[in-house]
Amino acid sequence: MYLSRFLSIHALWVTVSSVMQPYPLVWGHYDVCKTQIYTEEGKVWDYMACQPESTDMTKYLKVKLDPPDITCGDPPESFCAMGNPYMCNNECDASTPELAHPPELMFDFEGRHPSTFWQSATWKEYPKPLQVNITLSWSKTIELTDNIVMTFESGRPDQMILEKSLDYGRTWQPYQYYATDCLDAFHMDPKSVRDLSQHTVLEIICTEEYSTGYSTNSKIIHFEIKDRFAFFAGPRLRNMASLYGQLDTTKKLRDFFTVTDLRIRLLRPAVGEIFVDELHLARYFYAISDIKVRGRCKCNLHATVCVYDNSKLTCECEHNTTGPDCGKCKKNYQGRPWSPGSYLPIPKGTANTCIPSISSIGTNVCDNELLHCQNGGTCYNNVRCLCPAAYTGILCEKLRCEEAGSCGSDSGQGAPPRGSPVLLLLLLLAALLGTASPMVF
């Protein structure tokens, strides 16, 4: 008898565990768009806000340099060594692979030795400014999730601006200024992200932290995404629920971390001293060995997958939405205005699914896969919804008491409670163990 009861309990646990698998243990993953759950009315779809995983976005970008002929090597030229600016017997030659430094080397695998890098022509036309724009484009809206990191091989530039675009490069706005002297270069007082707060997190600052000359330990420039997240999620980013709540309710904050393009404006190379040495202009150039950009496709919380096909990123939209960013409802699903998903309430958010247009409902009223019938209704032969006793309407979308004008606090009619997998488990365990010991709820 006990073995039989144990086997029954084991089978029950396996069943309920499978029901509860879609519920993440860690809040805020948003890695499932919908899942089937069991309620008192049977198996129904439960829709949730969802988003793609964060990934290395440099795999999908296109890079453009302005001026286009600024890369060194055509014609071949000599430049000075990185560590010794007076040893000027190094050569850049675009026609020789071992001596070429094309733009794609900013994004290649950095495991080779010596490191590979893009390099500009030297400052041979001084005092004309040596300025370069490096534009990174995705042809897709993306959301940044980690620091932007640039590794320079030539010494970090004396003056630089990082810019962003939200409209595919039509307009630009500064993200951050970098200089050895912010007041002289940009008429701004120097600041660091540590000087900001929740209330000033969107402030555009000029920093002097990353602008030094030749130094083997001073190659990296950051644009600090995580430090800004930390104002809401805590120093170790453990309170992501707080961050998601802020992103959900503050559009300017959400847009701050959203881009279609980035532009690195190199305005003055690393000089290292106050004055430019006009006798050794081959000392001055830009060289970048690595750029890291991590983020995710913006899918408006309506997709977990973003596919890269024909050199283009596109969200695989759920919730009856469509478009490259899941930014509109599918045809015949304009029963209410499109809306992005919501991170709230934590942990599953709100899907804000597009629902069928009443004008589009014909012979194929409902669908067993998408389960258009609402409030626990079941689809019968795709022609009508069989509604629970308390509901009526084509999709079981109306309370019967509303039609009769009798809805009230004592009417006894209302939305039936959704079943809880945990409560279901306890009730079934109680039933199986009822003869052994009573359980009180």
C-alpha positions in Angstrom: 0.0 0.0 0.0 2.8 2.4 0.9 4.7 1.6 -2.3 1.6 2.3 -4.3 1.1 5.6 -2.5 4.7 6.5 -3.0 4.6 5.8 -6.7 1.4 7.9 -7.0 3.0 10.8 -5.2 6.1 10.5 -7.4 4.0 10.6 -10.6 2.1 13.6 -9.2 5.4 15.4 -8.5 6.7 14.9 -12.0 3.5 16.2 -13.5 3.4 19.3 -11.3 7.1 20.0 -11.8 6.6 20.0 -15.5 3.8 22.5 -15.0 6.0 24.8 -12.9 9.1 24.7 -15.2 8.3 27.8 -17.1 8.4 29.9 -13.9 11.9 31.3 -13.6 13.7 31.0 -10.3 15.4 34.3 -10.8 13.2 37.3 -11.4 13.5 39.4 -14.5 14.9 36.9 -17.1 12.0 37.4 -19.5 13.1 34.5 -21.6 9.7 33.0 -22.3 6.9 34.6 -24.3 4.1 32.2 -23.4 3.6 28.9 -21.7 0.7 26.6 -21.1 -0.6 26.4 -17.5 -3.3 24.4 -15.8 -6.3 26.3 -14.2 -9.7 25.2 -13.0 -10.9 25.7 -16.5 -8.2 23.4 -18.0 -5.0 24.1 -20.0 -4.7 27.6 -21.3 -1.9 29.9 -22.6 -0.3 32.3 -20.2 1.4 35.2 -22.0 4.4 37.0 -20.6 6.7 39.9 -21.5 9.8 38.5 -23.2 13.1 39.7 -24.7 16.1 38.2 -26.5 19.3 37.3 -24.6 22.1 39.8 -24.4 24.9 39.0 -26.9 28.0 40.4 -28.7 26.5 42.9 -31.1 29.8 43.5 -33.0 29.0 40.3 -35.0 26.2 42.0 -36.7 27.4 45.6 -37.4 28.6 47.4 -40.4 31.5 49.9 -40.0 32.1 53.0 -42.0 35.1 55.4 -41.8 35.0 59.1 -42.6 37.2 60.1 -44.4 37.0 56.8 -46.3 40.7 56.9 -47.2 42.0 57.5 -43.7 43.3 53.9 -43.1 47.0 53.7 -43.3 48.9 51.8 -46.0 47.8 53.3 -49.3 50.4 54.5 -50.1 52.6 52.6 -47.7 54.1 54.7 -44.9 56.3 54.4 -41.8 55.2 55.0 -38.3 56.7 55.0 -34.8 56.6 52.1 -32.4 53.9 52.1 -29.8 56.2 51.7 -26.8 59.0 53.9 -28.2 57.7 56.9 -30.1 61.2 57.6 -31.5 61.7 54.2 -33.1 60.0 55.0 -36.5 60.8 52.0 -38.7 57.4 50.3 -38.6 55.5 50.1 -41.9 51.8 50.0 -42.8 51.2 48.6 -46.3 47.6 47.8 -47.4 48.9 45.5 -50.2 50.7 43.2 -47.7 48.4 41.2 -45.4 51.0 41.1 -42.6 51.5 44.9 -42.7 47.8 45.9 -43.4 45.5 47.4 -40.7 42.0 47.4 -42.2 38.9 48.4 -40.2 37.6 44.9 -39.7 40.6 44.2 -37.3 38.7 46.3 -34.7 36.3 43.4 -34.4 38.3 40.2 -35.0 39.2 37.6 -32.4 41.9 38.9 -30.1 43.7 35.7 -29.5 46.4 36.2 -32.0 49.9 37.6 -31.1 50.8 40.2 -31.8 47.4 41.8 -31.5 45.7 42.9 -34.6 44.4 46.5 -35.0 43.0 49.1 -37.4 45.3 52.1 -37.9 44.8 55.5 -39.4 47.3 57.4 -41.5 49.8 59.5 -39.5 49.5 63.2 -38.7 51.6 64.1 -41.7 49.4 67.0 -42.6 49.8 68.8 -39.3 48.5 71.5 -38.3 45.4 70.4 -40.2 43.4 68.4 -37.6 43.7 64.6 -37.8 40.1 63.7 -37.3 38.2 60.4 -38.0 34.6 59.3 -37.6 34.0 55.6 -37.1 30.3 54.7 -37.5 28.9 51.4 -36.3 25.5 50.6 -37.8 23.1 47.8 -37.1 20.1 48.7 -39.3 18.1 47.6 -36.2 17.2 49.1 -32.9 19.3 47.6 -30.1 19.3 47.9 -26.4 22.8 48.2 -24.7 23.3 45.8 -21.7 27.0 46.2 -20.9 29.8 48.7 -21.1 31.0 49.8 -24.5 34.8 49.1 -24.4 37.3 50.4 -26.9 41.0 49.3 -26.8 43.5 51.6 -28.4 47.0 50.6 -29.5 48.2 54.1 -30.2 47.6 55.7 -26.9 44.1 56.9 -26.0 43.1 60.1 -27.9 43.5 63.5 -26.3 40.0 64.4 -27.5 37.1 62.1 -28.5 33.3 62.1 -28.5 31.1 59.0 -28.4 27.7 59.7 -30.1 24.5 57.7 -30.6 21.7 57.8 -33.1 18.1 56.5 -32.6 17.0 57.1 -36.3 19.6 55.1 -38.3 22.1 57.9 -38.5 19.9 60.8 -39.6 20.5 62.7 -36.4 23.1 62.3 -33.7 23.4 63.2 -30.0 26.5 63.0 -27.7 26.8 60.0 -25.3 30.0 61.1 -23.6 33.0 63.5 -24.1 36.6 62.4 -23.5 39.6 64.7 -23.1 42.8 65.3 -21.3 41.4 68.8 -20.5 37.6 68.9 -20.7 37.4 72.6 -20.0 39.8 73.5 -22.8 38.4 71.0 -25.3 34.7 71.1 -24.7 34.1 74.0 -22.2 32.8 71.4 -19.7 33.9 70.7 -16.2 35.3 67.1 -15.9 33.2 64.5 -14.2 33.0 60.7 -13.8 30.0 58.5 -13.8 30.5 58.1 -10.0 29.6 61.8 -9.7 26.1 61.0 -11.0 23.0 59.8 -9.3 19.5 58.4 -10.1 18.3 61.9 -10.8 21.3 62.9 -13.0 21.9 59.5 -14.7 21.0 60.9 -18.1 23.5 63.8 -17.9 26.0 64.0 -20.7 29.4 64.4 -19.1 33.0 65.0 -20.1 35.6 62.7 -18.4 39.3 62.9 -18.2 39.7 59.4 -16.8 40.5 57.8 -20.2 42.6 60.3 -22.0 46.3 59.7 -21.5 49.3 59.3 -23.9 51.5 56.3 -24.5 51.2 53.7 -21.7 50.9 49.9 -21.9 48.4 49.9 -19.0 46.3 52.7 -20.4 44.7 51.5 -23.5 41.0 51.1 -22.7 38.2 53.6 -22.9 34.8 52.8 -21.4 31.3 54.1 -21.8 29.8 52.9 -18.5 26.5 51.2 -18.9 26.6 49.0 -15.8 27.6 51.8 -13.5 24.4 53.6 -14.6 22.3 50.5 -14.1 23.8 50.3 -10.6 22.0 53.5 -9.5 18.8 51.4 -9.7 19.9 47.8 -9.3 22.6 48.2 -6.7 26.4 48.0 -7.0 26.3 44.3 -7.9 23.2 44.6 -10.1 21.3 42.2 -7.8 18.1 44.2 -7.7 17.2 44.0 -11.4 13.5 44.2 -10.5 14.1 47.8 -9.5 16.0 48.6 -12.7 13.3 46.9 -14.9 10.6 48.9 -13.0 12.5 52.2 -13.8 13.0 51.2 -17.5 9.3 50.3 -17.7 8.0 53.6 -16.4 10.6 56.1 -17.6 10.8 56.3 -21.4 13.8 58.7 -21.4 15.8 56.2 -19.3 14.8 53.4 -21.7 15.7 55.4 -24.7 19.1 56.4 -23.2 20.3 52.8 -23.5 18.7 52.3 -27.0 20.6 52.9 -30.2 20.5 52.1 -33.9 24.0 53.5 -34.6 27.1 54.5 -32.6 29.7 57.0 -33.8 33.2 57.4 -32.4 34.6 60.8 -33.3 38.4 60.9 -32.9 39.3 64.6 -32.8 42.9 64.7 -31.6 45.4 61.8 -31.3 47.5 61.0 -28.2 50.2 63.6 -28.0 51.5 62.9 -24.5 52.9 66.4 -24.1 51.6 70.0 -24.4 53.1 70.6 -27.8 53.1 68.5 -31.0 56.6 67.5 -32.1 56.5 68.7 -35.7 59.7 66.9 -36.5 58.3 63.5 -35.7 54.7 63.5 -37.0 54.8 59.7 -37.6 54.4 59.4 -33.8 50.8 60.6 -34.0 47.9 58.4 -35.4 45.0 56.4 -34.1 45.0 52.6 -33.7 42.2 50.5 -32.3 42.6 46.8 -31.6 39.1 46.0 -30.2 35.6 47.4 -29.8 33.1 45.5 -27.6 29.4 46.3 -27.7 27.0 44.0 -25.9 23.2 44.3 -26.2 20.0 42.8 -27.5 17.6 43.4 -30.3 14.8 45.7 -29.2 11.7 43.7 -29.7 9.4 45.7 -27.4 9.1 42.7 -25.0 7.3 40.7 -27.7 10.1 38.2 -28.7 12.9 36.1 -27.3 14.6 35.4 -30.6 16.3 37.8 -33.0 17.5 36.2 -36.3 20.3 37.4 -38.5 19.5 36.7 -42.1 20.7 38.4 -45.3 22.8 40.8 -43.2 19.8 42.0 -41.3 18.6 41.5 -37.7 14.9 40.9 -37.2 12.8 39.9 -34.2 10.8 36.7 -34.3 7.6 38.3 -33.0 5.2 36.7 -30.6 1.9 38.0 -29.1 0.4 38.4 -32.6 2.8 41.3 -33.3 4.9 41.9 -36.4 7.6 44.2 -37.8 11.4 44.4 -37.3 10.9 45.5 -33.7 7.5 43.8 -33.2 6.2 47.4 -33.3 2.6 46.7 -34.6 -0.2 44.2 -34.5 -0.5 41.6 -37.2 -3.3 41.9 -39.8 -6.7 41.0 -38.4 -5.3 41.5 -34.8 -6.1 45.1 -34.3 -8.8 44.5 -31.7 -7.1 47.1 -29.5 -4.2 49.5 -30.2 -0.7 48.0 -30.2 1.3 48.4 -27.1 4.8 47.3 -26.0 5.1 44.6 -23.4 5.7 45.7 -19.8 8.3 44.5 -17.4 5.7 44.9 -14.6 4.5 43.2 -12.6 7.8 41.4 -11.7 8.7 38.6 -12.5 6.6 37.8 -15.7 5.6 41.3 -16.8 2.6 41.9 -19.0 2.5 40.7 -22.6 -0.1 43.2 -24.0 -0.9 40.8 -26.8 -2.7 42.0 -29.9 -6.2 40.5 -30.0 -8.3 39.7 -33.1 -10.3 42.5 -34.7 -14.0 41.9 -34.4 -14.4 42.7 -38.1 -11.9 39.9 -38.9 -13.8 37.2 -37.0 -15.6 35.0 -39.6 -15.9 31.3 -40.0 -12.5 30.7 -38.3 -13.5 32.3 -35.0 -10.9 30.6 -32.8 -7.7 28.7 -33.1 -6.7 25.7 -31.0 -3.0 26.7 -31.1 -3.4 30.4 -30.2 -6.5 29.9 -28.1 -8.3 33.1 -28.9 -11.1 32.2 -26.6 -10.8 34.2 -23.4 -11.6 33.7 -19.8 -11.3 29.9 -19.9 -13.4 29.4 -23.1 -12.6 26.5 -25.3 -12.5 26.4 -29.1 -15.1 24.2 -30.8 -14.3 23.2 -34.4 -12.7 26.6 -35.0 -16.2 28.1 -35.4 -17.2 29.2 -31.9 -16.0 29.5 -28.3 -17.7 27.4 -25.6 -17.7 29.8 -22.6 -17.8 29.2 -18.9 -21.2 29.9 -17.3 -20.2 33.4 -16.2 -19.1 34.6 -19.6 -20.6 35.2 -23.0 -19.6 36.9 -26.3 -17.9 35.7 -29.5 -14.6 35.2 -27.6 -16.1 34.8 -24.1 -14.9 38.4 -23.5 -18.0 39.6 -21.6 -19.5 38.9 -18.2 -23.1 37.6 -18.5 -24.0 39.8 -15.5 -22.9 42.9 -17.5 -25.3 42.1 -20.3 -28.1 41.7 -17.8 -27.0 44.8 -15.8 -26.9 42.8 -12.6 -23.1 42.8 -11.9 -22.6 43.7 -8.3 -20.6 42.8 -5.2 -23.2 40.2 -4.3 -24.0 38.9 -7.7 -21.7 36.0 -7.3 -20.4 36.5 -10.8 -16.9 37.5 -11.7 -13.7 36.3 -13.2 -13.0 32.8 -12.0 -9.8 32.5 -10.0 -6.7 31.3 -11.8 -5.4 28.0 -10.5 -2.1 28.0 -8.7 0.3 25.1 -9.5 1.5 25.1 -5.9 -2.0 25.0 -4.5 -2.9 22.2 -7.0 0.0 20.2 -5.8 -1.0 20.6 -2.1 -4.6 19.7 -2.8 -3.6 16.5 -4.7 -1.1 15.5 -2.1 -3.8 16.0 0.5 -6.1 13.8 -1.5 -3.5 11.0 -1.8 -2.4 11.3 1.8 -5.8 12.0 3.3 -6.1 8.6 5.0 -2.7 9.0 6.7 -3.0 12.5 8.2 -5.3 15.5 7.7 -3.9 18.7 6.2 -5.2 22.1 7.1 -5.1 25.1 4.7 
